[in-house]
Amino acid sequence: MDDATPDERKKFQLHRELTNPVLLQRATRQAMAVVRNIHKAEEIVQESIGIALTRINDGDFPRTAILVDWICGIVRNVARNHNRRDQRYQKLMAEYKQFISDCQLIANESSPKLHDVQAILEAIPSLGVSTRDQRIFIDCVLHGHSALEVAGRESMTAVAVYQVMSGVRKKIRKHFHGDADSEQ
């Protein structure tokens, strides 16, 4: 450390301070305030420390910042991003479960209004569904292809396929039941 520059010494000191138990406890409490789960909070703190180390190594640490406050700000942002991701995932899973339920209705012919696949195929063009969305619906529901397979063929993500399926499903439900949200 004798031949290190003052900048390198400052980086080394910051690296050591990042392992301070008091700092880690405060960062964990900060994460817990947002996510309310100790395991996720610890994961968020680890990710935040990694971000902080990268920023310190890149020389991006604000000279006037207090380390604890700076880390807690990073933790807060990472925790919010985790919450947003979880909310998107939960919404997507709810849509996916509804889609699977609709597919089972069609496959099992258990609904008097949705059992006729031919009627659905005839109704889709009149519902204002684009040809691409029709193709996606037919590939997923009638041919049994997974969203990932269809996404690869259509040059889109699986999430986008689920969104298309959700839109088509709502239009079909509205056409056959008169209300797009009647079963949700």
Secondary structure, DSSP 4 states (H G I P E B T S, - for coil): -TT--HHHHHHHHHHHHTT-HHHHHHHHHHHHHHH--HHHHHHHHHHHHHHHHHHHHTT-S-TT--HHHHHHHHHHHHHHHHHHHHHHHHHHHHHHHHHHHHHHHHHHT-STTT--HHHHHHHGGGGT--HHHHHHHIIIIIS---HHHHHHHHTS-HHHHHHHHHHHHHHHHHHHHS-TTTT-
